[in-house]
Amino acid sequence: MSERVFPLPPPESDARFTFGLLVDVLARHGYPMAEATGVDLVELRQALFQFLYGTTGREGGLR
């Protein structure tokens, strides 16, 4: 089995990690992002951040 790439070290900030990243990519693939609520978007962002960086971002990650 290959070594894992993720999680990455948590960054101080990451200009690439935006709500637009999530919404644009998922909407382009047919997910109903126009109907997503604020809670949906926050939980989606936290889930992706946790996968990428091994943390929810609440521990002082992205600001």
URDAWO-V862563 format. One record per run of one state. SS is the DSSP state (~ for helix, > for strand, _ for the rest). FROM is the first residue (numbers start at 1). TO is the last residue. If there is no record, write none. Layout:
# URDAWO-V862563
SS,FROM,TO  SS,FROM,TO
This chain:
# URDAWO-V862563
_,1,18  ~,19,28  _,29,32  ~,33,35  _,36,37  ~,38,53  _,54,63
